[in-house]
Amino acid sequence: MLRAGIVGLPNVGKSTLFNALVANAKAEAANFPFCTIEPNVGVVSVPDERLNVLTKISNSAQTIPTRIEFVDIAGLVKGASKGEGLGNQFLSNIREVDAIVQVVRCFDSEDIIHVSGSVDPVRDIEVINLELALSDLAQVERRIERTKKQARTSKDAQAELEVLTKLEGILNEGKSVRMADLNEEEFLLIKPLNLLTSKPIIYATNVSEDDLASGNDWVEKVRNIAAVENAQVVIISAQVESELIELPEEERADYLESLGVEEGGLKSLIKATYELLGLRTYFTTGEKETKAWTIKAGMLAPQAAGVIHTDFERGFIRAETIAYNDLVATGSMTAAKEKGLMRSEGKDYVVKEGDVLLFRFNV
């Protein structure tokens, strides 16, 4: 399952956003630092209108969306890499996530104190990114000391040492591993370290409801930072998200429209995460169930089958596939086959976004 860690300074709206995204979450949103002491975890369904359409076509008994896990982690402060605040407890909790969602405060409020006394998203981002880089630097330096001994007799260790030395220089400058020019082989060498600054990052700019449609000057400053880092930016309003929860489903679209936006923060955040991580969705559908599956872009049919079960990949024979739009246009699998729109694909087929697949395999 895809995991995203929600991080940020205290009082930027992290826990309010988490509570809104994960309606049954137990995180406490309060106006003081460290109100979230333990990482709160919530699993949400990934919204996808195509699932309901396929369910109707197949008359499925069940509809099963793919899911994403959000981890709400205690607020970070300057000096966390050296143990300030919750220190290493915070840092260790985000080593296992696939992507980092950094919530950045881009709204002013006399009622909600800022840990640094004023609103400045550029400063806030620098504080967090520097602490993550310092934590990575300490880990890289420890690894270098161990690898030096092995490098005397091992070519693999020599290769790793070269990469680590390169990263040491970058991290010493306060830069992230994401900005290092590593090839695939070099990245694989340091992947086991699970370095914090190697993870893809999404800046979630938390604005007031008045700025939700178009953002503000603070959001533009965040976008400038993201452009340099090849990161994603989404505009969200934690307050609006918490208000959406209180509304009946049929009134939510009207409320968002009144604010000048088409979708809520959850959809925006998930779209950005999928794009950043290069993820795709394919579907399986039948009378029993219609289900969405998440895969990496470029996956071949056997690998995509393996997401369902490893036996599917090992015994893969072929995949019967049809594009979602073609199936919807014809109205049924039978009609799609009659029109020649259902194809039989082999082991070299690259699964596309929105493919509807039926796998044939040997047990």
KETIVO-685435 format. One record per atom (N, C-alpha, C): x, y, z. Coordinates in steps of 0.2 Angstrom, whole numbers, padded with zeros to 4 digits, always signed. Layout:
<nodes>
XYZ;...
</nodes>
This chain:
<nodes>
+0004-0006+0000;+0000+0000+0000;+0004+0006+0000;+0002+0011-0004;+0006+0018-0004;+0006+0021+0003;+0011+0024+0005;+0011+0027+0011;+0014+0034+0011;+0011+0039+0013;+0013+0046+0013;+0013+0049+0020;+0019+0052+0022;+0020+0055+0028;+0018+0062+0028;+0014+0065+0033;+0012+0072+0033;+0016+0075+0038;+0020+0080+0036;+0025+0083+0041;+0025+0090+0040;+0028+0094+0045;+0028+0101+0045;+0029+0104+0052;+0030+0110+0052;+0031+0113+0059;+0025+0113+0063;+0025+0114+0070;+0019+0114+0074;+0015+0120+0072;+0008+0118+0072;+0003+0123+0071;+0003+0126+0063;+0004+0122+0059;+0004+0124+0052;-0003+0121+0049;-0006+0116+0053;-0013+0113+0050;-0012+0106+0049;-0006+0103+0051;-0005+0096+0049;-0011+0091+0051;-0012+0092+0058;-0017+0087+0061;-0024+0089+0059;-0026+0095+0058;-0032+0097+0055;-0033+0094+0049;-0028+0094+0044;-0028+0091+0038;-0029+0084+0038;-0025+0081+0042;-0025+0073+0043;-0032+0071+0045;-0035+0074+0050;-0042+0073+0053;-0047+0073+0047;-0046+0078+0043;-0051+0079+0038;-0050+0074+0032;-0044+0072+0031;-0043+0067+0025;-0045+0060+0028;-0044+0059+0034;-0045+0052+0037;-0050+0053+0042;-0057+0053+0040;-0062+0055+0045;-0062+0051+0051;-0060+0045+0051;-0060+0041+0058;-0053+0041+0061;-0049+0046+0059;-0042+0046+0063;-0043+0049+0070;-0038+0047+0074;-0039+0049+0081;-0034+0055+0083;-0031+0058+0078;-0026+0063+0079;-0030+0069+0083;-0026+0072+0087;-0029+0078+0091;-0026+0084+0088;-0031+0089+0085;-0029+0095+0083;-0030+0100+0088;-0024+0103+0090;-0025+0108+0096;-0020+0114+0094;-0021+0119+0097;-0017+0125+0096;-0011+0126+0101;-0007+0120+0101;+0000+0120+0104;+0004+0115+0101;+0011+0116+0101;+0016+0112+0098;+0015+0104+0101;+0017+0100+0097;+0017+0092+0099;+0011+0089+0101;+0005+0092+0098;-0001+0089+0101;-0002+0082+0098;+0002+0080+0093;+0002+0074+0090;+0008+0070+0092;+0008+0066+0097;+0014+0063+0100;+0016+0057+0097;+0012+0053+0095;+0013+0047+0092;+0011+0047+0085;+0014+0044+0080;+0012+0045+0073;+0005+0042+0072;+0000+0046+0070;-0007+0043+0068;-0007+0040+0061;-0010+0035+0060;-0010+0032+0054;-0018+0031+0052;-0019+0033+0046;-0026+0032+0043;-0026+0030+0036;-0030+0025+0034;-0031+0023+0027;-0037+0026+0024;-0036+0029+0018;-0042+0031+0014;-0042+0028+0007;-0048+0028+0005;-0049+0025-0002;-0048+0031-0007;-0045+0029-0012;-0043+0033-0018;-0049+0035-0022;-0052+0041-0022;-0058+0042-0026;-0056+0041-0033;-0061+0037-0037;-0060+0036-0044;-0067+0035-0047;-0070+0040-0050;-0077+0039-0053;-0077+0033-0058;-0072+0031-0061;-0072+0025-0066;-0074+0019-0062;-0073+0018-0056;-0075+0012-0052;-0082+0011-0053;-0086+0016-0051;-0093+0015-0051;-0096+0014-0058;-0093+0017-0063;-0096+0015-0070;-0095+0008-0071;-0089+0005-0070;-0087-0002-0071;-0092-0006-0067;-0093-0004-0061;-0097-0008-0057;-0104-0009-0060;-0107-0004-0063;-0113-0004-0066;-0113-0008-0072;-0108-0008-0076;-0107-0012-0082;-0107-0019-0081;-0103-0021-0076;-0102-0028-0074;-0108-0030-0069;-0112-0026-0066;-0116-0028-0061;-0113-0031-0055;-0107-0028-0053;-0103-0031-0048;-0106-0031-0041;-0105-0036-0037;-0108-0036-0030;-0104-0032-0026;-0097-0030-0027;-0093-0026-0023;-0089-0021-0027;-0088-0016-0024;-0083-0011-0028;-0078-0009-0023;-0071-0011-0025;-0066-0010-0021;-0060-0005-0023;-0060+0001-0021;-0055+0006-0023;-0048+0004-0020;-0043+0007-0024;-0036+0006-0021;-0036+0011-0015;-0031+0010-0011;-0030+0014-0005;-0023+0017-0004;-0023+0022+0000;-0017+0026+0002;-0017+0027+0010;-0011+0026+0012;-0011+0027+0020;-0007+0033+0021;-0010+0037+0025;-0007+0044+0028;-0005+0043+0035;+0001+0045+0036;+0004+0045+0043;+0005+0052+0045;+0002+0054+0050;+0002+0061+0053;+0008+0061+0059;+0013+0065+0058;+0019+0064+0062;+0020+0071+0066;+0022+0070+0072;+0023+0076+0076;+0027+0082+0073;+0025+0088+0075;+0028+0094+0072;+0036+0094+0073;+0039+0096+0068;+0046+0096+0068;+0049+0103+0070;+0054+0104+0074;+0057+0110+0076;+0064+0111+0074;+0067+0117+0074;+0074+0118+0073;+0078+0114+0078;+0083+0110+0076;+0087+0106+0080;+0085+0099+0081;+0079+0097+0077;+0077+0090+0078;+0082+0085+0076;+0087+0086+0072;+0092+0081+0070;+0096+0080+0076;+0097+0085+0080;+0101+0084+0086;+0097+0082+0093;+0090+0081+0091;+0086+0078+0097;+0081+0084+0100;+0081+0090+0097;+0077+0095+0099;+0069+0093+0098;+0065+0095+0102;+0058+0093+0101;+0057+0086+0102;+0054+0083+0097;+0053+0075+0097;+0059+0072+0093;+0063+0076+0090;+0069+0074+0087;+0069+0068+0083;+0073+0063+0085;+0074+0057+0081;+0068+0053+0081;+0063+0054+0086;+0057+0050+0085;+0053+0052+0079;+0053+0059+0078;+0050+0061+0072;+0053+0058+0066;+0060+0059+0065;+0064+0057+0059;+0063+0050+0058;+0063+0046+0063;+0063+0038+0062;+0056+0036+0059;+0051+0040+0061;+0044+0039+0058;+0043+0040+0051;+0047+0044+0048;+0046+0046+0041;+0051+0042+0036;+0055+0038+0039;+0060+0034+0035;+0056+0029+0031;+0050+0027+0033;+0047+0021+0030;+0042+0023+0025;+0040+0030+0024;+0035+0032+0019;+0038+0032+0012;+0033+0032+0007;+0035+0032+0000;+0036+0039-0002;+0032+0044+0001;+0032+0051-0001;+0031+0055+0005;+0034+0061+0005;+0033+0066+0011;+0028+0072+0008;+0023+0073+0012;+0019+0078+0011;+0020+0084+0016;+0024+0089+0014;+0026+0094+0019;+0020+0100+0019;+0017+0100+0025;+0012+0105+0025;+0015+0112+0027;+0014+0117+0023;+0017+0124+0024;+0011+0129+0025;+0012+0132+0030;+0007+0137+0032;+0007+0143+0028;+0002+0145+0024;+0002+0151+0020;-0005+0155+0021;-0006+0155+0027;-0012+0159+0029;-0010+0163+0036;-0013+0169+0037;-0012+0172+0043;-0018+0172+0048;-0017+0172+0054;-0022+0171+0059;-0019+0173+0066;-0023+0178+0069;-0021+0180+0076;-0023+0175+0081;-0027+0170+0079;-0030+0165+0084;-0025+0159+0084;-0021+0158+0079;-0017+0152+0079;-0009+0154+0079;-0006+0153+0084;+0001+0155+0085;+0006+0151+0080;+0011+0154+0078;+0016+0151+0074;+0022+0150+0078;+0025+0144+0078;+0030+0142+0082;+0036+0147+0082;+0037+0151+0076;+0042+0155+0075;+0040+0163+0075;+0034+0164+0077;+0031+0170+0078;+0028+0174+0072;+0029+0171+0066;+0027+0175+0060;+0026+0170+0055;+0022+0171+0050;+0021+0167+0044;+0026+0168+0039;+0030+0163+0037;+0035+0164+0032;+0037+0157+0029;+0033+0154+0024;+0034+0148+0022;+0041+0146+0019;+0044+0151+0016;+0051+0150+0014;+0056+0148+0020;+0055+0151+0025;+0059+0150+0031;+0057+0143+0034;+0051+0142+0034;+0048+0135+0037;+0051+0129+0033;+0051+0130+0026;+0053+0125+0022;+0061+0124+0023;+0064+0129+0024;+0072+0129+0025;+0073+0125+0032;+0069+0127+0037;+0070+0123+0043;+0069+0116+0043;+0064+0114+0040;+0062+0107+0039;+0067+0103+0035;+0069+0106+0029;+0073+0103+0024;+0080+0102+0027;+0082+0107+0031;+0089+0107+0033;+0090+0102+0039;+0084+0101+0043;+0085+0096+0048;+0085+0089+0045;+0081+0088+0040;+0081+0082+0036;+0088+0080+0033;+0091+0085+0030;+0098+0085+0027;+0103+0083+0033;+0102+0086+0038;+0107+0085+0044;+0107+0078+0046;+0100+0076+0047;+0099+0069+0049;+0102+0064+0044;+0101+0065+0038;+0104+0061+0033;+0112+0061+0033;+0114+0067+0034;+0122+0068+0034;+0125+0064+0039;+0122+0064+0045;+0124+0060+0051;+0124+0052+0049;+0119+0050+0046;+0118+0043+0044;+0123+0041+0038;+0124+0046+0033;+0129+0045+0028;+0136+0044+0031;+0138+0049+0036;+0145+0049+0039;+0146+0042+0042;+0141+0040+0046;+0142+0033+0049;+0143+0028+0044;+0139+0028+0039;+0140+0023+0034;+0147+0023+0030;+0149+0029+0029;+0156+0030+0026;+0161+0026+0031;+0161+0027+0037;+0166+0025+0042;+0166+0017+0041;+0160+0014+0041;+0159+0007+0040;+0162+0004+0034;+0160+0008+0028;+0161+0006+0022;+0169+0006+0020;+0172+0011+0023;+0179+0012+0022;+0183+0005+0023;+0182+0002+0028;+0185-0004+0029;+0184-0010+0024;+0177-0010+0022;+0175-0015+0017;+0178-0014+0010;+0179-0007+0009;+0181-0005+0002;+0189-0007+0001;+0192-0009+0006;+0199-0011+0005;+0199-0018+0001;+0194-0022+0001;+0194-0028-0002;+0188-0030-0006;+0183-0025-0006;+0177-0026-0010;+0176-0020-0015;+0175-0022-0022;+0174-0017-0027;+0167-0014-0026;+0162-0018-0023;+0155-0016-0022;+0155-0011-0017;+0159-0012-0012;+0160-0007-0006;+0163-0001-0009;+0168-0001-0013;+0172+0004-0016;+0167+0009-0020;+0162+0005-0024;+0157+0009-0028;+0152+0013-0023;+0150+0009-0018;+0146+0013-0013;+0149+0019-0009;+0156+0018-0008;+0159+0023-0004;+0160+0029-0009;+0160+0028-0015;+0161+0034-0020;+0154+0038-0020;+0149+0034-0020;+0142+0037-0020;+0141+0041-0013;+0143+0038-0008;+0142+0041-0001;+0146+0047+0000;+0152+0047-0003;+0156+0053-0003;+0153+0059-0006;+0150+0057-0012;+0147+0062-0016;+0141+0065-0012;+0137+0061-0009;+0131+0063-0005;+0133+0067+0001;+0139+0065+0004;+0141+0069+0010;+0142+0076+0008;+0145+0077+0002;+0147+0084+0000;+0140+0088-0001;+0135+0085-0004;+0129+0088-0006;+0125+0090+0001;+0125+0085+0005;+0121+0086+0012;+0125+0091+0016;+0131+0092+0016;+0135+0097+0019;+0133+0104+0017;+0131+0104+0011;+0128+0111+0009;+0121+0112+0011;+0118+0107+0014;+0111+0108+0016;+0106+0106+0011;+0109+0103+0005;+0105+0101+0000;+0102+0094+0001;+0097+0092-0003;+0094+0086-0003;+0097+0081-0007;+0096+0074-0006;+0099+0069-0010;+0095+0069-0017;+0088+0071-0016;+0084+0072-0023;+0088+0076-0028;+0092+0081-0026;+0095+0085-0030;+0102+0082-0033;+0104+0077-0030;+0110+0073-0032;+0109+0070-0039;+0114+0071-0043;+0114+0068-0050;+0116+0061-0050;+0112+0056-0047;+0114+0049-0047;+0110+0045-0052;+0114+0040-0055;+0111+0036-0060;+0107+0030-0056;+0104+0026-0060;+0100+0021-0057;+0104+0016-0053;+0110+0014-0055;+0114+0010-0051;+0117+0013-0045;+0118+0019-0045;+0121+0023-0039;+0115+0023-0034;+0109+0025-0036;+0103+0025-0032;+0102+0019-0028;+0102+0013-0032;+0101+0007-0029;+0106+0005-0023;+0112+0008-0024;+0117+0007-0019;+0116+0010-0012;+0112+0016-0013;+0111+0019-0006;+0103+0018-0004;+0100+0015-0008;+0092+0014-0007;+0091+0011+0000;+0095+0006+0002;+0094+0003+0009;+0094+0008+0015;+0098+0013+0014;+0099+0018+0019;+0092+0022+0020;+0087+0022+0015;+0081+0025+0016;+0082+0033+0018;+0086+0036+0015;+0088+0043+0017;+0081+0047+0016;+0080+0052+0021;+0074+0056+0021;+0074+0061+0015;+0080+0064+0013;+0079+0069+0008;+0080+0065+0001;+0079+0059+0001;+0079+0055-0006;+0072+0054-0008;+0067+0055-0003;+0060+0054-0004;+0057+0059-0008;+0052+0058-0013;+0049+0063-0017;+0045+0067-0012;+0044+0074-0013;+0041+0078-0009;+0035+0082-0012;+0030+0083-0008;+0024+0087-0011;+0023+0093-0005;+0023+0099-0008;+0022+0104-0003;+0014+0106-0003;+0011+0105+0002;+0004+0106+0003;+0003+0113+0006;+0002+0118+0002;+0001+0125+0005;-0006+0126+0008;-0006+0127+0014;-0012+0127+0018;-0014+0135+0018;-0020+0136+0015;-0022+0143+0014;-0029+0144+0017;-0031+0150+0017;-0038+0152+0020;-0043+0150+0014;-0049+0149+0016;-0054+0148+0010;-0054+0153+0005;-0053+0159+0006;-0053+0164+0001;-0047+0164-0004;-0042+0160-0002;-0036+0159-0007;-0036+0152-0010;-0041+0148-0009;-0041+0141-0011;-0041+0141-0018;-0044+0145-0022;-0045+0145-0029;-0039+0147-0033;-0035+0152-0030;-0030+0155-0034;-0023+0155-0030;-0023+0154-0024;-0017+0154-0020;-0016+0161-0018;-0010+0163-0016;-0008+0169-0014;+0000+0170-0015;+0003+0176-0013;+0010+0177-0014;+0014+0172-0010;+0012+0169-0004;+0016+0164-0001;+0016+0158-0005;+0010+0156-0008;+0010+0150-0012;+0015+0150-0018;+0015+0156-0021;+0020+0157-0027;+0027+0156-0024;+0029+0158-0018;+0036+0157-0016;+0037+0150-0015;+0032+0146-0013;+0033+0139-0012;+0034+0136-0019;+0030+0138-0024;+0031+0135-0031;+0038+0136-0033;+0041+0142-0032;+0048+0143-0034;+0053+0138-0031;+0052+0137-0025;+0056+0132-0022;+0055+0125-0025;+0049+0123-0026;+0047+0117-0028;+0050+0116-0035;+0050+0121-0039;+0052+0121-0046;+0060+0119-0046;+0064+0121-0042;+0071+0119-0041;+0072+0112-0039;+0067+0110-0035;+0068+0103-0032;+0064+0098-0036;+0061+0100-0041;+0057+0095-0045;+0051+0092-0041;+0048+0096-0036;+0043+0094-0032;+0036+0096-0034;+0031+0093-0031;+0024+0095-0033;+0022+0100-0027;+0017+0104-0030;+0014+0109-0025;+0006+0108-0026;+0002+0108-0020;-0005+0108-0020;-0007+0113-0016;-0013+0116-0018;-0016+0121-0013;-0022+0118-0009;-0021+0118-0003;-0027+0115+0001;-0029+0120+0007;-0034+0119+0009;-0037+0122+0015;-0039+0117+0020;-0035+0117+0025;-0037+0112+0031;-0044+0113+0034;-0045+0120+0034;-0051+0122+0037;-0057+0120+0033;-0056+0121+0026;-0062+0119+0021;-0063+0111+0021;-0057+0108+0022;-0058+0100+0022;-0061+0098+0028;-0060+0101+0034;-0064+0099+0040;-0071+0101+0039;-0073+0107+0036;-0080+0108+0035;-0083+0104+0030;-0080+0101+0025;-0083+0097+0020;-0085+0090+0024;-0082+0088+0029;-0084+0082+0032;-0091+0083+0035;-0092+0089+0037;-0099+0090+0041;-0105+0090+0036;-0103+0091+0029;-0108+0092+0024;-0111+0085+0021;-0117+0084+0020;-0119+0078+0016;-0116+0078+0009;-0115+0072+0007;-0111+0071+0001;-0114+0075-0005;-0120+0076-0006;-0123+0079-0011;-0122+0087-0011;-0120+0089-0005;-0119+0097-0005;-0112+0099-0005;-0107+0094-0005;-0100+0095-0005;-0098+0099-0012;-0100+0096-0017;-0098+0099-0024;-0100+0106-0025;-0107+0108-0022;-0109+0115-0022;-0105+0119-0018;-0103+0117-0012;-0099+0121-0008;-0092+0122-0011;-0089+0117-0014;-0082+0118-0017;-0083+0123-0023;-0088+0122-0027;-0090+0127-0033;-0090+0134-0030;-0093+0135-0025;-0094+0142-0022;-0087+0145-0020;-0082+0141-0019;-0076+0143-0017;-0071+0143-0023;-0074+0141-0029;-0070+0142-0036;-0066+0136-0037;-0067+0130-0034;-0063+0124-0035;-0067+0119-0037;-0065+0114-0041;-0069+0108-0043;-0068+0102-0039;-0063+0101-0035;-0061+0096-0031;-0058+0097-0024;-0059+0093-0019;-0057+0094-0012;-0049+0092-0012;-0046+0094-0006;-0039+0093-0005;-0037+0086-0006;-0041+0081-0004;-0039+0074-0004;-0038+0072-0011;-0042+0073-0016;-0041+0072-0023;-0035+0075-0026;-0034+0081-0024;-0028+0085-0027;-0022+0082-0024;-0022+0080-0018;-0016+0077-0015;-0014+0070-0018;-0019+0066-0019;-0018+0060-0021;-0016+0060-0029;-0019+0065-0033;-0016+0066-0040;-0009+0068-0040;-0007+0072-0035;+0000+0075-0035;+0004+0069-0033;+0002+0065-0028;+0006+0059-0026;+0007+0054-0032;+0002+0052-0035;+0002+0048-0041;+0007+0050-0046;+0006+0057-0048;+0011+0060-0053;+0018+0060-0051;+0019+0062-0045;+0026+0062-0042;+0029+0055-0042;+0026+0050-0040;+0029+0043-0039;+0028+0039-0046;+0025+0042-0051;+0024+0039-0057;+0020+0033-0057;+0014+0033-0054;+0009+0028-0053;+0004+0028-0058;+0001+0022-0059;-0005+0021-0064;-0010+0017-0060;-0016+0017-0063;-0021+0013-0061;-0024+0008-0066;-0025+0002-0065;-0029-0002-0069;-0034-0006-0065;-0039-0009-0069;-0045-0012-0066;-0046-0019-0068;-0049-0023-0063;-0052-0029-0065;-0059-0028-0063;-0064-0032-0067;-0071-0031-0066;-0074-0037-0068;-0080-0039-0064;-0084-0045-0065;-0090-0044-0061;-0094-0050-0061;-0100-0050-0056;-0098-0050-0049;-0092-0053-0047;-0091-0053-0040;-0088-0047-0038;-0084-0043-0041;-0081-0037-0039;-0078-0033-0045;-0078-0026-0044;-0074-0022-0048;-0069-0019-0043;-0062-0019-0045;-0057-0017-0041;-0052-0013-0045;-0049-0008-0041;-0044-0004-0044;-0037-0006-0041;-0032-0006-0045;-0025-0008-0043;-0020-0003-0045;-0015-0002-0041;-0010+0003-0042;-0004+0000-0044;-0001+0002-0049;+0006+0000-0052;+0010+0006-0053;+0017+0004-0054;+0022+0009-0057;+0021+0010-0064;+0022+0016-0067;+0022+0017-0074;+0027+0013-0077;+0025+0010-0083;+0030+0006-0087;+0030-0002-0085;+0026-0004-0080;+0025-0011-0078;+0023-0015-0084;+0026-0021-0085;+0023-0026-0090;+0017-0030-0087;+0014-0033-0091;+0008-0036-0089;+0009-0042-0084;+0014-0046-0084;+0016-0051-0079;+0017-0047-0072;+0020-0041-0072;+0022-0038-0066;+0015-0035-0063;+0011-0032-0067;+0004-0030-0065;+0000-0035-0062;+0001-0041-0065;-0003-0047-0062;-0001-0049-0055;+0006-0048-0054;+0009-0050-0048;+0007-0045-0042;+0004-0039-0044;+0001-0035-0039;-0005-0038-0036;-0008-0042-0040;-0014-0046-0037;-0012-0052-0033;-0007-0056-0036;-0005-0062-0032;+0002-0064-0036;+0007-0066-0032;+0013-0068-0035;+0012-0074-0040;+0007-0078-0038;+0005-0084-0043;+0003-0082-0050;+0000-0076-0050;-0002-0073-0056;+0004-0071-0061;+0009-0069-0057;+0015-0067-0061;+0019-0073-0063;+0020-0078-0059;+0024-0084-0060;+0021-0088-0066;+0014-0088-0066;+0011-0093-0071;+0007-0089-0076;+0010-0083-0077;+0006-0078-0082;+0006-0081-0089;+0001-0081-0093;+0000-0084-0099;-0001-0078-0104;-0007-0074-0103;-0008-0068-0107;-0013-0064-0103;-0014-0058-0105;-0019-0053-0102;-0024-0051-0107;-0030-0052-0106;-0035-0049-0110;-0037-0042-0108;-0036-0038-0112;-0036-0031-0110;-0041-0026-0115;-0044-0021-0112;-0048-0017-0116;-0047-0010-0112;-0047-0004-0116;-0046+0002-0113;-0053+0004-0110;-0052+0007-0104;-0058+0009-0100;-0063+0013-0105;-0061+0018-0109;-0066+0022-0113;-0069+0017-0118;-0065+0012-0121;-0068+0008-0126;-0074+0004-0123;-0073+0001-0117;-0078-0003-0113;-0084+0001-0112;-0083+0007-0109;-0089+0012-0108;-0093+0013-0114;-0089+0015-0119;-0092+0016-0126;-0097+0011-0128;-0094+0004-0127;-0098-0001-0130;-0103-0004-0125;-0102-0003-0119;-0107-0004-0114;-0107-0011-0110;-0103-0016-0113;-0102-0022-0110;-0096-0026-0113;-0093-0031-0110;-0088-0035-0112;-0090-0038-0118;-0096-0041-0119;-0098-0045-0124;-0098-0040-0131;-0101-0034-0130;-0101-0030-0136;-0094-0027-0138;-0089-0026-0133;-0083-0024-0134;-0079-0030-0138;-0080-0036-0136;-0077-0042-0140;-0080-0042-0147;-0086-0041-0148;-0089-0042-0155;-0086-0036-0159;-0084-0030-0156;-0082-0025-0160;-0074-0026-0161;-0071-0031-0158;-0064-0032-0159;-0060-0027-0154;-0063-0025-0149;-0059-0020-0145;-0056-0023-0139;-0057-0029-0138;-0054-0033-0133;-0048-0037-0136;-0042-0036-0133;-0036-0038-0136;-0033-0043-0131;-0029-0048-0134;-0025-0053-0130;-0017-0051-0130;-0015-0049-0125;-0008-0046-0124;-0003-0051-0120;+0003-0051-0123;+0008-0056-0119;+0012-0053-0114;+0018-0056-0113;+0022-0054-0107;+0026-0047-0108;+0026-0045-0115;+0029-0039-0116;+0025-0032-0116;+0018-0034-0115;+0014-0028-0115;+0015-0023-0109;+0015-0017-0110;+0016-0012-0105;+0009-0009-0103;+0007-0011-0097;+0000-0009-0095;-0001-0001-0095;-0007+0001-0097;-0008+0008-0098;-0013+0010-0093;-0013+0017-0091;-0018+0020-0087;-0025+0018-0089;-0029+0015-0084;-0036+0014-0086;-0037+0008-0089;-0032+0004-0091;-0034-0003-0094;-0038-0007-0089;-0043-0011-0092;-0047-0016-0089;-0044-0023-0091;-0042-0026-0086;-0038-0033-0088;-0041-0039-0085;-0040-0044-0088;-0042-0051-0086;-0036-0055-0087;-0033-0058-0082;-0027-0062-0083;-0028-0069-0083;-0024-0072-0088;-0025-0080-0089;-0018-0082-0086;-0018-0087-0082;-0012-0090-0079;-0012-0097-0077;-0007-0100-0077;-0006-0107-0075;-0005-0107-0067;-0009-0112-0064;-0008-0112-0057;-0002-0116-0055;
</nodes>
